Each structure stands twice: as structure tokens, then as C-alpha cells.
């Protein structure tokens, strides 16, 4: 997920977070193959956005 700001005078990138689907969160082989850090856990998109 990305957080950006856009106005008539320009735009700016503000923040980002990795969205990890629940199906990936519980699959250690898939996580290892993709290089997903162990501290990244499943969180819904609204929870990621509010953080």
C-alpha cells in the first residue's frame, strides 16, 4: 500500500507498507521464497492505512 498526496501544484510520496495476504502469512515456504521478513504479519488494509 502507498500513501501519497496530490494537489493542483504537485504530488508527493509519503509512506508505504507491505500488504501480506492472509494466505501468504501462514505459508512459511512461500514467505521464505519471496524473502518476506519474519516481522511482517497479516494485517487488513484498513489497519495498515491507520498505522
mmCIF file of the N, C-alpha and C atoms, coordinates in Angstrom:
data_MODEL
# 
_entry.id   MODEL 
# 
loop_
_atom_site.group_PDB 
_atom_site.id 
_atom_site.type_symbol 
_atom_site.label_atom_id 
_atom_site.label_alt_id 
_atom_site.label_comp_id 
_atom_site.label_asym_id 
_atom_site.label_entity_id 
_atom_site.label_seq_id 
_atom_site.pdbx_PDB_ins_code 
_atom_site.Cartn_x 
_atom_site.Cartn_y 
_atom_site.Cartn_z 
_atom_site.occupancy 
_atom_site.B_iso_or_equiv 
_atom_site.pdbx_formal_charge 
_atom_site.auth_seq_id 
_atom_site.auth_comp_id 
_atom_site.auth_asym_id 
_atom_site.auth_atom_id 
_atom_site.pdbx_PDB_model_num 
ATOM 1   N N  . UNK A 1 1  ? 0.849  -1.161  0.000  1.00 0.00 ? 1  UNK A N  1 
ATOM 2   C CA . UNK A 1 1  ? 0.000  0.000   0.000  1.00 0.00 ? 1  UNK A CA 1 
ATOM 3   C C  . UNK A 1 1  ? 0.895  1.225   0.000  1.00 0.00 ? 1  UNK A C  1 
ATOM 4   N N  . UNK A 1 2  ? 0.408  2.285   -0.654 1.00 0.00 ? 2  UNK A N  1 
ATOM 5   C CA . UNK A 1 2  ? 1.152  3.532   -0.740 1.00 0.00 ? 2  UNK A CA 1 
ATOM 6   C C  . UNK A 1 2  ? 0.286  4.678   -0.242 1.00 0.00 ? 2  UNK A C  1 
ATOM 7   N N  . UNK A 1 3  ? 0.907  5.638   0.403  1.00 0.00 ? 3  UNK A N  1 
ATOM 8   C CA . UNK A 1 3  ? 0.229  6.857   0.814  1.00 0.00 ? 3  UNK A CA 1 
ATOM 9   C C  . UNK A 1 3  ? 0.875  8.001   0.053  1.00 0.00 ? 3  UNK A C  1 
ATOM 10  N N  . UNK A 1 4  ? 0.061  8.693   -0.726 1.00 0.00 ? 4  UNK A N  1 
ATOM 11  C CA . UNK A 1 4  ? 0.555  9.836   -1.492 1.00 0.00 ? 4  UNK A CA 1 
ATOM 12  C C  . UNK A 1 4  ? -0.361 11.030  -1.268 1.00 0.00 ? 4  UNK A C  1 
ATOM 13  N N  . UNK A 1 5  ? 0.127  12.192  -1.623 1.00 0.00 ? 5  UNK A N  1 
ATOM 14  C CA . UNK A 1 5  ? -0.654 13.418  -1.549 1.00 0.00 ? 5  UNK A CA 1 
ATOM 15  C C  . UNK A 1 5  ? -0.580 14.083  -2.906 1.00 0.00 ? 5  UNK A C  1 
ATOM 16  N N  . UNK A 1 6  ? -1.721 14.514  -3.419 1.00 0.00 ? 6  UNK A N  1 
ATOM 17  C CA . UNK A 1 6  ? -1.743 15.178  -4.721 1.00 0.00 ? 6  UNK A CA 1 
ATOM 18  C C  . UNK A 1 6  ? -2.608 16.435  -4.639 1.00 0.00 ? 6  UNK A C  1 
ATOM 19  N N  . UNK A 1 7  ? -2.061 17.519  -5.150 1.00 0.00 ? 7  UNK A N  1 
ATOM 20  C CA . UNK A 1 7  ? -2.792 18.776  -5.231 1.00 0.00 ? 7  UNK A CA 1 
ATOM 21  C C  . UNK A 1 7  ? -2.600 19.348  -6.626 1.00 0.00 ? 7  UNK A C  1 
ATOM 22  N N  . UNK A 1 8  ? -3.200 20.470  -6.896 1.00 0.00 ? 8  UNK A N  1 
ATOM 23  C CA . UNK A 1 8  ? -3.050 21.088  -8.209 1.00 0.00 ? 8  UNK A CA 1 
ATOM 24  C C  . UNK A 1 8  ? -1.624 21.613  -8.427 1.00 0.00 ? 8  UNK A C  1 
ATOM 25  N N  . UNK A 1 9  ? -0.846 21.735  -7.362 1.00 0.00 ? 9  UNK A N  1 
ATOM 26  C CA . UNK A 1 9  ? 0.530  22.221  -7.502 1.00 0.00 ? 9  UNK A CA 1 
ATOM 27  C C  . UNK A 1 9  ? 1.573  21.106  -7.537 1.00 0.00 ? 9  UNK A C  1 
ATOM 28  N N  . UNK A 1 10 ? 1.149  19.869  -7.297 1.00 0.00 ? 10 UNK A N  1 
ATOM 29  C CA . UNK A 1 10 ? 2.114  18.768  -7.359 1.00 0.00 ? 10 UNK A CA 1 
ATOM 30  C C  . UNK A 1 10 ? 1.659  17.560  -6.564 1.00 0.00 ? 10 UNK A C  1 
ATOM 31  N N  . UNK A 1 11 ? 2.554  16.599  -6.441 1.00 0.00 ? 11 UNK A N  1 
ATOM 32  C CA . UNK A 1 11 ? 2.240  15.385  -5.691 1.00 0.00 ? 11 UNK A CA 1 
ATOM 33  C C  . UNK A 1 11 ? 3.479  14.927  -4.933 1.00 0.00 ? 11 UNK A C  1 
ATOM 34  N N  . UNK A 1 12 ? 3.256  14.118  -3.890 1.00 0.00 ? 12 UNK A N  1 
ATOM 35  C CA . UNK A 1 12 ? 4.370  13.641  -3.071 1.00 0.00 ? 12 UNK A CA 1 
ATOM 36  C C  . UNK A 1 12 ? 4.079  12.239  -2.545 1.00 0.00 ? 12 UNK A C  1 
ATOM 37  N N  . UNK A 1 13 ? 5.105  11.425  -2.522 1.00 0.00 ? 13 UNK A N  1 
ATOM 38  C CA . UNK A 1 13 ? 5.043  10.103  -1.925 1.00 0.00 ? 13 UNK A CA 1 
ATOM 39  C C  . UNK A 1 13 ? 5.280  10.281  -0.430 1.00 0.00 ? 13 UNK A C  1 
ATOM 40  N N  . UNK A 1 14 ? 4.396  9.733   0.415  1.00 0.00 ? 14 UNK A N  1 
ATOM 41  C CA . UNK A 1 14 ? 4.510  9.931   1.855  1.00 0.00 ? 14 UNK A CA 1 
ATOM 42  C C  . UNK A 1 14 ? 4.945  8.681   2.613  1.00 0.00 ? 14 UNK A C  1 
ATOM 43  N N  . UNK A 1 15 ? 4.401  7.521   2.266  1.00 0.00 ? 15 UNK A N  1 
ATOM 44  C CA . UNK A 1 15 ? 4.730  6.311   3.022  1.00 0.00 ? 15 UNK A CA 1 
ATOM 45  C C  . UNK A 1 15 ? 4.317  5.089   2.225  1.00 0.00 ? 15 UNK A C  1 
ATOM 46  N N  . UNK A 1 16 ? 4.764  3.905   2.702  1.00 0.00 ? 16 UNK A N  1 
ATOM 47  C CA . UNK A 1 16 ? 4.390  2.651   2.065  1.00 0.00 ? 16 UNK A CA 1 
ATOM 48  C C  . UNK A 1 16 ? 4.419  1.553   3.114  1.00 0.00 ? 16 UNK A C  1 
ATOM 49  N N  . UNK A 1 17 ? 3.686  0.459   2.838  1.00 0.00 ? 17 UNK A N  1 
ATOM 50  C CA . UNK A 1 17 ? 3.664  -0.706  3.719  1.00 0.00 ? 17 UNK A CA 1 
ATOM 51  C C  . UNK A 1 17 ? 3.391  -1.933  2.864  1.00 0.00 ? 17 UNK A C  1 
ATOM 52  N N  . UNK A 1 18 ? 4.021  -3.033  3.228  1.00 0.00 ? 18 UNK A N  1 
ATOM 53  C CA . UNK A 1 18 ? 3.810  -4.279  2.512  1.00 0.00 ? 18 UNK A CA 1 
ATOM 54  C C  . UNK A 1 18 ? 2.506  -4.910  2.966  1.00 0.00 ? 18 UNK A C  1 
ATOM 55  N N  . UNK A 1 19 ? 1.594  -5.145  2.017  1.00 0.00 ? 19 UNK A N  1 
ATOM 56  C CA . UNK A 1 19 ? 0.369  -5.878  2.324  1.00 0.00 ? 19 UNK A CA 1 
ATOM 57  C C  . UNK A 1 19 ? 0.654  -7.346  2.091  1.00 0.00 ? 19 UNK A C  1 
ATOM 58  N N  . UNK A 1 20 ? 0.530  -8.144  3.133  1.00 0.00 ? 20 UNK A N  1 
ATOM 59  C CA . UNK A 1 20 ? 0.771  -9.575  3.063  1.00 0.00 ? 20 UNK A CA 1 
ATOM 60  C C  . UNK A 1 20 ? -0.571 -10.288 3.161  1.00 0.00 ? 20 UNK A C  1 
ATOM 61  N N  . UNK A 1 21 ? -1.031 -10.918 2.070  1.00 0.00 ? 21 UNK A N  1 
ATOM 62  C CA . UNK A 1 21 ? -2.319 -11.625 2.130  1.00 0.00 ? 21 UNK A CA 1 
ATOM 63  C C  . UNK A 1 21 ? -2.293 -12.714 3.199  1.00 0.00 ? 21 UNK A C  1 
ATOM 64  N N  . UNK A 1 22 ? -3.453 -13.004 3.736  1.00 0.00 ? 22 UNK A N  1 
ATOM 65  C CA . UNK A 1 22 ? -3.553 -13.995 4.812  1.00 0.00 ? 22 UNK A CA 1 
ATOM 66  C C  . UNK A 1 22 ? -3.062 -15.363 4.345  1.00 0.00 ? 22 UNK A C  1 
ATOM 67  N N  . UNK A 1 23 ? -3.288 -15.693 3.074  1.00 0.00 ? 23 UNK A N  1 
ATOM 68  C CA . UNK A 1 23 ? -2.835 -16.987 2.557  1.00 0.00 ? 23 UNK A CA 1 
ATOM 69  C C  . UNK A 1 23 ? -1.312 -17.092 2.559  1.00 0.00 ? 23 UNK A C  1 
ATOM 70  N N  . UNK A 1 24 ? -0.624 -15.978 2.399  1.00 0.00 ? 24 UNK A N  1 
ATOM 71  C CA . UNK A 1 24 ? 0.845  -15.972 2.449  1.00 0.00 ? 24 UNK A CA 1 
ATOM 72  C C  . UNK A 1 24 ? 1.348  -15.977 3.882  1.00 0.00 ? 24 UNK A C  1 
ATOM 73  N N  . UNK A 1 25 ? 0.631  -15.314 4.775  1.00 0.00 ? 25 UNK A N  1 
ATOM 74  C CA . UNK A 1 25 ? 1.096  -15.162 6.155  1.00 0.00 ? 25 UNK A CA 1 
ATOM 75  C C  . UNK A 1 25 ? 1.304  -16.504 6.837  1.00 0.00 ? 25 UNK A C  1 
ATOM 76  N N  . UNK A 1 26 ? 0.485  -17.485 6.507  1.00 0.00 ? 26 UNK A N  1 
ATOM 77  C CA . UNK A 1 26 ? 0.595  -18.785 7.139  1.00 0.00 ? 26 UNK A CA 1 
ATOM 78  C C  . UNK A 1 26 ? 1.361  -19.818 6.339  1.00 0.00 ? 26 UNK A C  1 
ATOM 79  N N  . UNK A 1 27 ? 2.078  -19.387 5.299  1.00 0.00 ? 27 UNK A N  1 
ATOM 80  C CA . UNK A 1 27 ? 2.811  -20.315 4.430  1.00 0.00 ? 27 UNK A CA 1 
ATOM 81  C C  . UNK A 1 27 ? 4.312  -20.001 4.502  1.00 0.00 ? 27 UNK A C  1 
ATOM 82  N N  . UNK A 1 28 ? 5.044  -20.636 5.431  1.00 0.00 ? 28 UNK A N  1 
ATOM 83  C CA . UNK A 1 28 ? 6.458  -20.304 5.626  1.00 0.00 ? 28 UNK A CA 1 
ATOM 84  C C  . UNK A 1 28 ? 7.326  -20.554 4.387  1.00 0.00 ? 28 UNK A C  1 
ATOM 85  N N  . UNK A 1 29 ? 7.005  -21.571 3.600  1.00 0.00 ? 29 UNK A N  1 
ATOM 86  C CA . UNK A 1 29 ? 7.792  -21.833 2.387  1.00 0.00 ? 29 UNK A CA 1 
ATOM 87  C C  . UNK A 1 29 ? 7.651  -20.703 1.384  1.00 0.00 ? 29 UNK A C  1 
ATOM 88  N N  . UNK A 1 30 ? 6.435  -20.239 1.186  1.00 0.00 ? 30 UNK A N  1 
ATOM 89  C CA . UNK A 1 30 ? 6.180  -19.135 0.251  1.00 0.00 ? 30 UNK A CA 1 
ATOM 90  C C  . UNK A 1 30 ? 6.847  -17.850 0.746  1.00 0.00 ? 30 UNK A C  1 
ATOM 91  N N  . UNK A 1 31 ? 6.753  -17.595 2.051  1.00 0.00 ? 31 UNK A N  1 
ATOM 92  C CA . UNK A 1 31 ? 7.374  -16.396 2.632  1.00 0.00 ? 31 UNK A CA 1 
ATOM 93  C C  . UNK A 1 31 ? 8.888  -16.423 2.429  1.00 0.00 ? 31 UNK A C  1 
ATOM 94  N N  . UNK A 1 32 ? 9.505  -17.596 2.689  1.00 0.00 ? 32 UNK A N  1 
ATOM 95  C CA . UNK A 1 32 ? 10.960 -17.718 2.532  1.00 0.00 ? 32 UNK A CA 1 
ATOM 96  C C  . UNK A 1 32 ? 11.369 -17.495 1.082  1.00 0.00 ? 32 UNK A C  1 
ATOM 97  N N  . UNK A 1 33 ? 10.624 -18.100 0.155  1.00 0.00 ? 33 UNK A N  1 
ATOM 98  C CA . UNK A 1 33 ? 10.957 -17.963 -1.263 1.00 0.00 ? 33 UNK A CA 1 
ATOM 99  C C  . UNK A 1 33 ? 10.845 -16.518 -1.735 1.00 0.00 ? 33 UNK A C  1 
ATOM 100 N N  . UNK A 1 34 ? 9.870  -15.786 -1.200 1.00 0.00 ? 34 UNK A N  1 
ATOM 101 C CA . UNK A 1 34 ? 9.665  -14.393 -1.594 1.00 0.00 ? 34 UNK A CA 1 
ATOM 102 C C  . UNK A 1 34 ? 10.521 -13.420 -0.790 1.00 0.00 ? 34 UNK A C  1 
ATOM 103 N N  . UNK A 1 35 ? 11.165 -13.897 0.279  1.00 0.00 ? 35 UNK A N  1 
ATOM 104 C CA . UNK A 1 35 ? 12.002 -13.019 1.098  1.00 0.00 ? 35 UNK A CA 1 
ATOM 105 C C  . UNK A 1 35 ? 11.210 -12.089 2.005  1.00 0.00 ? 35 UNK A C  1 
ATOM 106 N N  . UNK A 1 36 ? 10.033 -12.532 2.431  1.00 0.00 ? 36 UNK A N  1 
ATOM 107 C CA . UNK A 1 36 ? 9.201  -11.715 3.320  1.00 0.00 ? 36 UNK A CA 1 
ATOM 108 C C  . UNK A 1 36 ? 9.800  -11.770 4.726  1.00 0.00 ? 36 UNK A C  1 
ATOM 109 N N  . UNK A 1 37 ? 10.114 -10.628 5.327  1.00 0.00 ? 37 UNK A N  1 
ATOM 110 C CA . UNK A 1 37 ? 10.694 -10.613 6.673  1.00 0.00 ? 37 UNK A CA 1 
ATOM 111 C C  . UNK A 1 37 ? 9.753  -11.243 7.702  1.00 0.00 ? 37 UNK A C  1 
ATOM 112 N N  . UNK A 1 38 ? 10.332 -11.838 8.731  1.00 0.00 ? 38 UNK A N  1 
ATOM 113 C CA . UNK A 1 38 ? 9.531  -12.503 9.760  1.00 0.00 ? 38 UNK A CA 1 
ATOM 114 C C  . UNK A 1 38 ? 8.672  -11.539 10.569 1.00 0.00 ? 38 UNK A C  1 
ATOM 115 N N  . UNK A 1 39 ? 9.067  -10.259 10.635 1.00 0.00 ? 39 UNK A N  1 
ATOM 116 C CA . UNK A 1 39 ? 8.292  -9.303  11.420 1.00 0.00 ? 39 UNK A CA 1 
ATOM 117 C C  . UNK A 1 39 ? 7.082  -8.753  10.657 1.00 0.00 ? 39 UNK A C  1 
ATOM 118 N N  . UNK A 1 40 ? 6.888  -9.170  9.408  1.00 0.00 ? 40 UNK A N  1 
ATOM 119 C CA . UNK A 1 40 ? 5.718  -8.757  8.632  1.00 0.00 ? 40 UNK A CA 1 
ATOM 120 C C  . UNK A 1 40 ? 4.631  -9.810  8.811  1.00 0.00 ? 40 UNK A C  1 
ATOM 121 N N  . UNK A 1 41 ? 3.466  -9.375  9.299  1.00 0.00 ? 41 UNK A N  1 
ATOM 122 C CA . UNK A 1 41 ? 2.356  -10.274 9.577  1.00 0.00 ? 41 UNK A CA 1 
ATOM 123 C C  . UNK A 1 41 ? 1.125  -9.806  8.814  1.00 0.00 ? 41 UNK A C  1 
ATOM 124 N N  . UNK A 1 42 ? 0.130  -10.670 8.720  1.00 0.00 ? 42 UNK A N  1 
ATOM 125 C CA . UNK A 1 42 ? -1.119 -10.286 8.066  1.00 0.00 ? 42 UNK A CA 1 
ATOM 126 C C  . UNK A 1 42 ? -1.795 -9.188  8.853  1.00 0.00 ? 42 UNK A C  1 
ATOM 127 N N  . UNK A 1 43 ? -2.137 -8.124  8.161  1.00 0.00 ? 43 UNK A N  1 
ATOM 128 C CA . UNK A 1 43 ? -2.965 -7.043  8.697  1.00 0.00 ? 43 UNK A CA 1 
ATOM 129 C C  . UNK A 1 43 ? -3.892 -6.599  7.571  1.00 0.00 ? 43 UNK A C  1 
ATOM 130 N N  . UNK A 1 44 ? -5.111 -6.294  7.906  1.00 0.00 ? 44 UNK A N  1 
ATOM 131 C CA . UNK A 1 44 ? -6.053 -5.846  6.882  1.00 0.00 ? 44 UNK A CA 1 
ATOM 132 C C  . UNK A 1 44 ? -5.597 -4.492  6.336  1.00 0.00 ? 44 UNK A C  1 
ATOM 133 N N  . UNK A 1 45 ? -6.062 -4.150  5.141  1.00 0.00 ? 45 UNK A N  1 
ATOM 134 C CA . UNK A 1 45 ? -5.676 -2.882  4.554  1.00 0.00 ? 45 UNK A CA 1 
ATOM 135 C C  . UNK A 1 45 ? -6.122 -1.685  5.389  1.00 0.00 ? 45 UNK A C  1 
ATOM 136 N N  . UNK A 1 46 ? -7.320 -1.698  5.968  1.00 0.00 ? 46 UNK A N  1 
ATOM 137 C CA . UNK A 1 46 ? -7.685 -0.566  6.847  1.00 0.00 ? 46 UNK A CA 1 
ATOM 138 C C  . UNK A 1 46 ? -6.753 -0.426  8.056  1.00 0.00 ? 46 UNK A C  1 
ATOM 139 N N  . UNK A 1 47 ? -6.303 -1.547  8.626  1.00 0.00 ? 47 UNK A N  1 
ATOM 140 C CA . UNK A 1 47 ? -5.371 -1.493  9.758  1.00 0.00 ? 47 UNK A CA 1 
ATOM 141 C C  . UNK A 1 47 ? -4.036 -0.919  9.290  1.00 0.00 ? 47 UNK A C  1 
ATOM 142 N N  . UNK A 1 48 ? -3.544 -1.341  8.126  1.00 0.00 ? 48 UNK A N  1 
ATOM 143 C CA . UNK A 1 48 ? -2.294 -0.783  7.583  1.00 0.00 ? 48 UNK A CA 1 
ATOM 144 C C  . UNK A 1 48 ? -2.436 0.718   7.340  1.00 0.00 ? 48 UNK A C  1 
ATOM 145 N N  . UNK A 1 49 ? -3.563 1.130   6.792  1.00 0.00 ? 49 UNK A N  1 
ATOM 146 C CA . UNK A 1 49 ? -3.769 2.545   6.488  1.00 0.00 ? 49 UNK A CA 1 
ATOM 147 C C  . UNK A 1 49 ? -3.812 3.395   7.739  1.00 0.00 ? 49 UNK A C  1 
ATOM 148 N N  . UNK A 1 50 ? -4.408 2.882   8.798  1.00 0.00 ? 50 UNK A N  1 
ATOM 149 C CA . UNK A 1 50 ? -4.490 3.679   10.028 1.00 0.00 ? 50 UNK A CA 1 
ATOM 150 C C  . UNK A 1 50 ? -3.161 3.757   10.774 1.00 0.00 ? 50 UNK A C  1 
ATOM 151 N N  . UNK A 1 51 ? -2.282 2.780   10.526 1.00 0.00 ? 51 UNK A N  1 
ATOM 152 C CA . UNK A 1 51 ? -0.972 2.803   11.178 1.00 0.00 ? 51 UNK A CA 1 
ATOM 153 C C  . UNK A 1 51 ? -0.100 3.854   10.537 1.00 0.00 ? 51 UNK A C  1 
# 
